[in-house]
Amino acid sequence: MELSGKICIVICALMSVSNGSEMLTLDKQEEFVLVGASPQYKCTVNKNANFLIGNPLKWEKRGRDGSKVVISVLANVEAGLADEYNVQLDTTDSAMSFTLSFKQGIKEDYDGHFACVLYNKSNTVLAEKSVDVHVIQTIKKTEFKIGDQKQTVAGEPALSIRLEEGTYKPICRTEGSNPAAVIKIYLGNTEEMGDPQVEVPDTSRTQPPPVFNVEKSVTIMLKPADNNKILKCVAKVRDDDSMKTEISYKLEVFSIPPEISCNNITAMKGNKFVELTCTIKVPGITCTSKNIFWENGENGDRYDVDYNQNGLRVFCLNQVKGVVSTTLRIDAVTEANFKTDYFVVYVNKHSTTTRKQAILNQGKAIVSRGHLSEV
């Protein structure tokens, strides 16, 4: 083949693609529709009837799984589909329009693409346009959990609950929507931002349309000042109030502060095995809860139960139910110990922290009638 022939093939092919995109238009590219809705999609061929004699236009339904069904050739709906689809032909001097409509309304399995395609005599595609149809599925289930409380019934009055002050991570979940629901969590009138929501396709569903399960969580610190506030989860599909679910709690936030008492010790430099002891009283406390420790007020060092380093040791003893005593023992008192503030720290299960200082006083040596004593 001569070079000019090769150039012609390339240029002609490019011209064919360009002309194909110009000769065909579709009035919509994407749409979200409810089951039973009756949308219409208008495909216009910017050519006259003579052109279509040898280059038929077809409407096709294309599933997201790769399946394809021919709905119509020109305005003629295929046998067996006439009860579902209609194609209306409208003409002008320079164009012909083929409008696809749905006699029974949109069905769930219509989720996918509807394409109008121009073919030539060799059944090669000259041009095509498609509309991406998303069949909306409303939320099938909503769940809102905080602490040990969980609700799954939406639309009810706020459920009154009592929570101890502290840190919580409420979680709201939805199931079965298409597209994925957007979840927001509010404390009072304030939206709590938290982590981005997680959207997961529901793989248990095998028929179109695909549906999504969504989870949203936030971290909040509740205080007694939050009494009577409403904590709520609001989930919407396509920001439409008619496709909204809401679950809420009315909060009563209470506090159970621990009772902490500490002995104050007087010692002298060089004294051995000096002990600072504190007693903690609060329901449920035990030495094995891992929420009791001592803290160095100068540098923030933490000394957990059974700590035994650098001349310091920590003990804990279960007294009666709900009462423990914990001891920080100094093996040999140094000048640095007198300059350090020591605190016993209790952190409840909701991360509320309480501190109490145990004071180490430095005694003074006094000589009296030949005897050395300390005060």
C-alpha positions in Angstrom: 0.0 0.0 0.0 1.3 3.4 -0.9 2.1 6.0 1.9 -0.8 8.2 0.8 -3.2 5.3 1.3 -1.9 4.6 4.8 -2.3 8.3 5.7 -5.8 8.3 4.4 -6.8 5.3 6.5 -5.6 7.0 9.7 -7.2 10.4 8.9 -10.4 8.8 7.7 -10.6 6.7 10.9 -10.1 9.8 13.0 -12.8 11.7 11.0 -15.2 8.8 11.5 -14.8 8.8 15.3 -15.2 12.6 15.4 -18.3 12.6 13.2 -19.7 9.7 15.3 -19.5 11.7 18.5 -21.2 14.7 16.8 -24.0 12.7 15.1 -25.4 11.3 18.4 -26.6 13.1 21.5 -28.3 11.8 24.7 -30.2 14.1 27.1 -28.9 12.5 30.3 -25.6 10.9 31.4 -26.5 9.8 34.9 -29.6 9.5 37.0 -30.7 8.2 40.4 -34.2 6.8 40.3 -36.6 5.0 42.6 -38.2 1.7 41.8 -41.5 2.5 40.0 -40.3 5.8 38.6 -40.9 6.6 34.9 -37.9 8.4 33.5 -37.5 9.0 29.8 -34.2 9.1 27.9 -34.0 10.9 24.5 -31.4 9.9 22.0 -31.1 12.1 18.9 -29.4 11.2 15.7 -28.3 14.3 13.8 -28.9 12.6 10.4 -31.9 12.1 8.2 -34.0 8.9 7.7 -31.9 7.8 4.7 -28.8 7.5 6.9 -30.6 5.3 9.3 -31.6 2.8 6.6 -28.1 1.5 6.5 -27.0 2.5 10.0 -29.6 1.4 12.5 -29.8 2.8 16.0 -30.3 0.4 18.8 -31.3 0.9 22.5 -29.4 -1.6 24.7 -29.6 -2.4 28.4 -26.1 -3.1 29.8 -25.8 -4.7 33.3 -22.9 -3.9 35.6 -22.0 -7.6 35.3 -21.2 -7.1 31.6 -24.5 -8.5 30.3 -26.2 -6.9 27.3 -29.8 -7.0 26.0 -31.0 -5.3 22.8 -34.2 -3.4 23.6 -35.0 -2.0 20.2 -33.9 -1.5 16.6 -34.9 2.0 15.5 -38.4 2.4 17.1 -39.2 -1.3 17.0 -39.0 -2.9 20.5 -37.7 -6.5 20.4 -40.1 -9.4 20.8 -40.8 -10.2 24.5 -39.9 -6.7 25.7 -42.9 -4.8 24.5 -44.6 -5.0 27.9 -41.6 -3.3 29.5 -40.3 -0.7 27.1 -41.5 1.8 24.6 -39.5 3.8 22.0 -41.0 6.9 20.6 -39.8 8.2 17.3 -39.8 12.0 16.5 -38.4 13.5 13.4 -37.2 16.8 11.9 -35.6 17.6 8.6 -32.1 17.1 10.0 -32.5 14.8 13.0 -34.4 11.9 14.4 -35.0 11.2 18.1 -35.7 7.9 19.8 -37.1 8.3 23.3 -36.9 5.3 25.6 -39.6 5.0 28.3 -40.5 2.3 30.8 -44.1 0.9 30.7 -43.9 -0.8 34.1 -41.7 1.8 35.7 -38.1 1.3 36.9 -37.3 -2.1 38.3 -34.5 -3.1 40.6 -32.7 -5.0 37.9 -32.6 -2.0 35.6 -29.6 -0.7 37.6 -26.9 -0.3 35.0 -26.5 1.5 31.7 -29.0 2.2 29.0 -27.1 2.9 25.7 -28.2 4.2 22.3 -25.8 2.8 19.7 -25.4 3.5 16.0 -24.2 0.5 14.0 -23.1 0.4 10.3 -24.0 -2.4 7.9 -21.0 -4.4 9.2 -22.4 -4.2 12.7 -19.5 -2.0 13.7 -20.2 0.8 16.2 -20.2 4.2 14.7 -21.2 6.1 17.8 -22.8 5.5 21.2 -24.0 7.3 24.2 -25.2 5.9 27.5 -27.0 7.0 30.7 -25.8 5.5 34.0 -29.0 4.5 35.9 -28.7 4.0 39.6 -31.8 2.4 41.1 -32.1 3.9 44.6 -32.5 1.6 47.6 -33.6 3.2 50.9 -32.0 2.3 54.2 -33.1 -1.2 55.4 -31.7 -1.1 58.9 -30.1 1.5 61.2 -28.2 0.8 64.5 -26.9 3.3 67.0 -24.7 2.2 69.9 -23.1 4.0 72.8 -21.5 2.1 75.7 -23.7 -0.9 76.4 -26.8 0.8 74.9 -28.0 -0.1 71.4 -31.0 0.9 69.4 -32.2 -0.4 66.0 -35.7 1.2 65.8 -35.6 4.5 63.9 -38.1 7.4 64.2 -38.9 6.8 67.9 -38.7 9.5 70.6 -35.3 9.9 72.2 -34.5 7.0 74.5 -33.4 8.2 78.0 -30.1 6.7 79.2 -27.7 7.2 82.2 -24.0 7.3 81.4 -21.1 7.9 83.7 -19.0 10.9 82.7 -16.1 10.1 80.5 -15.0 9.2 77.0 -17.3 7.3 74.7 -17.2 6.2 71.1 -20.8 6.1 69.7 -21.1 4.1 66.5 -23.9 4.4 63.9 -24.5 1.8 61.2 -26.8 1.5 58.2 -27.5 -1.4 55.9 -28.9 -1.9 52.4 -28.9 1.5 50.7 -27.9 2.5 47.2 -26.1 4.8 47.0 -24.4 4.6 50.4 -26.1 6.6 53.1 -24.4 9.6 54.6 -24.3 9.4 58.4 -24.0 12.3 60.8 -23.8 12.2 64.6 -24.9 15.2 66.7 -24.4 16.0 70.4 -27.0 18.7 71.0 -26.9 21.0 68.0 -23.2 20.2 67.3 -22.2 17.8 64.6 -19.3 15.6 65.9 -16.9 15.0 63.0 -15.0 11.9 64.1 -13.5 9.5 61.6 -14.6 9.4 58.0 -17.5 7.0 57.4 -16.7 3.5 56.1 -18.8 2.2 53.1 -18.7 -1.5 52.3 -20.6 -3.2 49.5 -23.0 -5.9 50.8 -21.6 -9.0 49.1 -24.5 -11.1 50.3 -26.7 -9.5 47.7 -26.4 -11.2 44.4 -29.0 -9.3 42.3 -28.8 -5.7 41.1 -28.7 -3.0 42.3 -25.6 -3.2 44.6 -26.3 -2.0 48.1 -23.9 -0.6 50.8 -23.4 -1.0 54.5 -22.1 2.2 56.2 -20.5 2.8 59.6 -19.6 6.1 61.3 -18.0 6.6 64.7 -17.0 9.6 66.7 -15.2 10.1 70.1 -16.9 12.3 72.6 -16.2 13.4 76.2 -19.4 13.5 78.3 -19.6 15.7 81.4 -22.5 16.4 83.8 -23.0 19.6 81.8 -24.2 17.4 79.0 -27.3 16.4 81.0 -30.5 16.4 79.0 -28.6 16.8 75.7 -29.8 14.7 72.7 -27.2 12.4 71.1 -28.5 11.4 67.7 -27.5 9.6 64.5 -29.0 10.9 61.2 -28.6 8.9 58.1 -29.8 10.0 54.6 -29.7 8.7 51.1 -28.9 11.4 48.5 -29.5 14.1 51.2 -33.2 13.5 50.9 -35.4 13.9 54.0 -37.9 11.4 52.6 -35.1 8.8 52.7 -33.8 9.6 56.2 -33.5 7.5 59.4 -32.9 8.9 62.8 -32.1 7.4 66.2 -31.5 9.4 69.3 -30.7 9.2 73.0 -31.5 11.7 75.8 -28.5 11.8 78.1 -28.3 11.8 81.9 -24.6 12.1 82.6 -23.5 11.4 86.2 -20.2 11.3 88.0 -18.9 8.8 90.6 -15.7 10.5 91.8 -13.3 8.2 93.7 -12.6 8.9 97.4 -8.8 9.1 97.7 -7.0 9.7 100.9 -3.2 9.7 101.3 -0.9 9.7 104.3 1.7 12.5 104.5 5.2 11.3 105.6 8.1 13.1 107.2 11.5 11.6 106.5 15.1 12.5 106.4 17.7 12.1 103.8 19.0 8.5 103.9 16.0 7.0 105.5 15.3 3.5 104.2 12.0 2.1 102.9 9.9 5.2 103.3 6.4 4.5 102.1 3.7 6.9 100.7 0.3 5.1 100.9 -3.1 6.1 99.4 -6.5 4.5 99.7 -8.9 4.6 96.8 -12.6 3.9 97.2 -14.9 3.6 94.2 -17.3 0.8 93.0 -15.6 -1.8 90.9 -12.0 -0.9 91.6 -9.4 -3.7 91.9 -5.6 -3.8 91.9 -5.7 -5.7 88.6 -7.7 -3.1 86.7 -4.5 -1.5 85.3 -5.9 1.9 85.9 -4.0 2.8 89.1 -0.5 4.2 89.0 1.8 6.7 90.6 3.1 9.8 88.8 6.2 11.9 89.2 5.0 15.5 89.2 8.4 16.9 88.1 8.9 14.9 84.9 5.7 13.0 84.3 7.2 9.6 84.8 4.6 6.9 85.5 5.0 4.1 88.0 2.5 1.3 87.5 1.6 -1.4 90.1 4.6 -3.8 90.5 7.0 -1.1 89.3 10.5 -1.8 90.7 13.2 0.4 89.3 15.5 3.3 90.2 15.0 2.8 94.0 11.2 3.0 93.7 8.6 0.2 94.1 4.8 0.2 93.8 2.5 -2.1 95.7 -1.3 -2.5 95.6 -3.5 -4.3 98.1 -7.2 -5.1 97.7 -8.9 -4.2 100.9 -12.7 -4.7 101.0 -14.9 -4.7 97.9 -14.5 -1.4 96.1 -11.4 -0.3 98.2 -7.7 -0.7 97.4 -4.6 0.8 98.9 -1.5 1.5 96.9 2.0 2.3 98.2 5.0 4.0 96.6 8.1 2.8 98.5 11.4 4.8 98.4 14.3 2.5 99.1 16.6 5.3 100.3 15.5 8.9 100.5 17.6 11.4 98.5 17.4 15.2 98.2 15.7 14.7 94.9 12.8 12.9 96.5 12.0 16.0 98.6 11.9 18.1 95.5 9.5 15.8 93.7 5.7 15.8 94.0 4.3 12.3 94.0 0.7 11.7 92.9 -1.5 8.6 92.9 -3.6 8.5 89.8 -6.9 6.7 89.1 -8.4 6.5 85.6 -12.0 5.1 85.4 -13.2 3.0 82.5 -14.4 6.1 80.7 -10.9 7.7 80.8 -11.8 10.3 83.5 -8.6 10.9 85.5 -8.4 11.8 89.3 -5.1 12.7 91.0 -4.2 13.0 94.7 -0.9 14.1 96.0 0.9 12.2 98.8 3.3 14.6 100.5 6.9 13.7 101.5 8.1 16.3 104.1 11.7 16.7 104.9 12.4 16.5 108.6 15.0 18.5 110.6 17.6 16.9 112.9 17.6 18.3 116.4 20.3 17.6 119.1 18.8 17.4 122.6 20.9 16.4 125.6 23.2 14.5 123.4 20.5 12.7 121.5 19.8 13.1 117.7 16.1 13.2 116.8 14.1 14.4 113.8 11.0 16.5 113.5 
